[in-house]
Each structure stands twice: as structure tokens, then as C-alpha cells.
Amino acid sequence: MSKKRLTREESKRETRNKLLHVATKTFMEKGFYGASIDEIAEEAGFSKGAVYSNFGSKEDLFIAVFSERLQKDIQSIKTIYQQQTSLLEYMEVLEENYHKELKENKAWGALMLEFLIYALREESARKKLAPILQKSRKQSEEILIHFENKEESNFPLSPEKLSFLLLALDVGTSILHFVSEEDVPEHIIVDGLKQLLKLDSETN
């Protein structure tokens, strides 16, 4: 039986997905600076032109990889928060998963920090990165609103401001974790938010 011939759109989508898969692997192994378009194209079995016709630049390719990863994270977080009955439970489960991810997938965390530093010097990268981070922050804001309404409580900061704070804590803690993991206090994010949001009267 002959293999079904792909349509032009199906072929383009298949090429793009394969390039994303290989690019993710290569970026994680060699970093943003160390990875090359030539290497990614060769490993995927395509010409360099195929990469540029799909993504335009190495920067665009990385942004596509990051967006795909973020979408998976958003779905995972959505599943987690829907299973929890309170904001405190949600944060505790989320932090447990966060630390597990940091330990098991250091390459991805290091890659993200590398690109953030790159973006500090490149305006084009900042413009592409900003809406992706905004999407992540917006999800946090929606979750905070959900629990604020569910628990009929008023947080000392608005969900919008808290979502910015959570993103800053996430990035900052990741940096400190990579520099000196043993110096980062256990449960620091959850313990700090407990006090800020008065979710737990217990003093740690």
C-alpha cells in the first residue's frame, strides 16, 4: 500500500515540527549561542534554507521553541490548579513540581537564563519575548482571581501585581538556584507568599 502523499500544508507542518524537535534538543545540549542553524538543519535532514523559510533567524527559531514549551507548561499548570481546593494547596504542589523540574531539567533552565541575558542586549529579542512572558503572567493572574473569588478573600495586592511578583520570584529564584543551589532556602517562595497573603498563621 502506497504512503499517502502529504498536502503542501501538511508537509510544511511536518517540516516545522521536526525542526522544532531537533532545535530544542540542540539548544539544550549546546545553548543558544553554541547551537548553529547549519547543525540544526543537518540533524533534521533539511537544508539551511528550510530553516530560514520557516523561522527567519536563529532568534525566531528559539522563540518558537520557547513558545511551544510554554504552551505545554500552561496546560500542565491548568491541570494542577483545577485539582486543588485552595491557593495554598496549589502553590505547594506547584513549588514541588518547580523544584523537581529545576533538578531534573537543568539544561532547559540554563538555556532560558542564557536567552534572557541575550535579550537584555538585543531589542528584537526583547520585543519577541515580552508577549510570551505576558502570556505566562496572565495565566498566573487568572489563577489568582479564581482562588480569590473561590475563597472569598481579598489579597493585600491585586492579582495583576501578584502575578508580576510571582514571575519575578520565579526568575530570581532560578538564577540563585543555578549559581548556588544549596544556599536557596527550601520552600522559600511558598513560605514568603504565605506571609504576604496571610494564608497561614504559622511562623516559619
C-alpha positions in Angstrom: 0.0 0.0 0.0 1.5 3.3 -1.1 2.0 6.0 1.5 -0.5 8.9 1.4 1.0 11.9 -0.2 1.1 14.9 2.1 -0.5 18.2 1.1 1.7 21.2 0.9 0.4 22.5 4.3 0.9 19.0 5.9 4.4 18.8 4.5 5.2 22.3 5.8 3.8 21.5 9.2 5.8 18.2 9.4 9.0 20.0 8.4 8.4 22.7 11.0 7.7 20.2 13.8 10.8 18.2 13.0 12.9 21.4 13.0 11.4 22.4 16.4 12.2 19.0 17.8 15.8 19.0 16.7 16.3 22.7 17.6 15.0 22.0 21.2 17.5 19.1 21.6 20.4 21.1 20.1 19.7 24.3 22.1 19.5 22.3 25.3 22.7 20.5 24.6 24.8 23.4 23.3 23.0 26.5 24.5 21.6 29.4 22.4 25.0 30.8 21.5 26.6 27.3 20.9 23.9 26.0 18.6 24.0 26.8 14.9 21.4 26.8 12.1 23.7 24.7 10.0 23.9 22.0 12.7 20.1 22.0 13.3 19.3 21.8 9.6 21.7 18.9 9.0 20.5 17.0 12.1 16.9 17.4 10.9 17.7 16.4 7.4 16.9 19.7 5.7 18.7 22.5 4.0 19.6 25.7 5.9 17.1 27.4 3.6 14.3 25.3 5.0 15.1 26.6 8.5 15.1 30.2 7.4 11.9 29.8 5.3 10.1 28.5 8.4 11.6 30.7 11.1 13.6 33.6 9.6 16.5 33.5 12.1 18.0 31.6 15.0 16.4 34.0 17.3 13.0 33.3 15.8 13.6 29.6 16.0 14.4 29.8 19.7 11.3 31.9 20.3 9.2 29.2 18.6 10.9 26.5 20.8 10.2 28.6 23.9 6.5 29.3 22.9 5.9 25.6 22.3 7.4 24.7 25.7 5.4 27.5 27.4 2.2 26.2 25.9 2.9 22.7 27.4 3.7 24.3 30.8 0.4 26.3 30.7 -1.6 23.1 30.1 0.3 21.4 32.9 -0.3 24.3 35.3 -4.0 24.4 34.3 -4.4 20.8 35.2 -2.7 21.3 38.6 -4.7 24.3 39.7 -8.0 22.7 38.7 -7.3 19.8 41.0 -6.6 22.0 44.1 -9.2 23.3 46.5 -7.2 26.3 47.7 -4.5 28.7 46.7 -2.2 27.4 49.4 -2.6 23.8 48.1 -2.0 25.0 44.6 1.2 26.9 45.5 2.6 24.0 47.5 2.0 21.5 44.6 3.4 24.0 42.1 6.5 24.6 44.1 7.1 20.9 44.5 6.9 20.5 40.7 9.0 23.6 40.1 11.9 22.3 42.2 11.6 18.8 40.6 11.8 20.4 37.2 14.8 22.5 38.2 16.7 19.4 39.3 15.7 17.1 36.5 15.9 19.6 33.7 18.8 22.0 34.5 19.6 22.3 30.8 16.3 24.0 30.0 16.6 26.3 32.9 20.1 27.3 32.0 19.0 27.8 28.4 16.2 30.2 29.4 18.6 32.2 31.6 21.1 32.4 28.7 18.4 33.7 26.4 17.2 36.3 28.9 20.7 37.7 29.1 20.9 37.7 25.3 17.6 39.6 25.2 19.0 42.3 27.6 21.3 43.4 24.7 19.0 42.7 21.8 15.9 44.8 21.4 14.4 42.5 18.7 14.6 39.6 21.2 13.0 41.6 24.0 10.1 42.5 21.7 9.5 38.8 20.9 10.0 37.6 24.4 7.7 40.2 26.1 4.4 38.8 24.8 5.4 35.3 25.8 6.2 36.3 29.3 3.0 38.3 29.4 1.0 35.2 28.5 2.6 33.3 31.4 1.9 36.2 33.7 -1.7 36.5 32.6 -2.3 32.8 33.4 -1.0 33.4 36.9 -3.3 36.4 37.2 -6.3 34.4 36.1 -5.5 31.6 38.6 -5.2 34.2 41.5 -8.5 35.7 40.5 -10.0 32.2 40.5 -8.9 31.4 44.1 -9.6 34.9 45.4 -13.2 34.5 44.3 -13.4 30.9 45.3 -12.1 31.6 48.8 -14.0 34.9 49.1 -10.8 36.7 50.2 -9.1 39.9 49.4 -5.4 39.7 48.8 -3.2 42.6 50.0 -2.0 43.1 46.4 -4.1 42.9 43.3 -3.9 39.7 41.2 -2.2 41.7 38.5 0.6 42.9 40.8 0.9 39.5 42.4 1.4 37.8 39.0 4.3 40.2 38.3 5.7 39.3 41.7 5.4 35.6 41.1 7.2 35.9 37.7 10.0 37.9 39.3 10.3 35.4 42.1 10.4 32.5 39.6 13.2 34.1 37.5 15.2 35.3 40.5 15.0 32.0 42.4 16.0 30.1 39.2 19.1 32.3 38.9 20.1 31.8 42.5 19.4 28.1 42.3 21.8 27.7 39.3 24.5 29.8 41.0 24.4 28.1 44.4 21.6 25.5 44.8 22.5 24.7 48.4 22.1 28.4 49.5 18.4 28.6 48.4 16.2 28.0 51.4 13.6 25.2 51.0 10.1 26.3 50.2 11.2 30.0 50.1 8.6 31.1 47.5 5.6 29.4 49.2 6.7 30.5 52.7 7.1 34.1 51.6 3.7 34.1 49.8 2.0 32.6 52.9 3.1 35.6 54.9 2.3 38.1 52.2 -1.1 36.7 51.6 -1.8 35.7 55.2 -2.6 32.2 54.0 -1.1 30.6 57.1 -0.7 32.0 60.6 2.2 29.6 61.3 5.5 31.4 61.5 8.4 29.6 59.8 
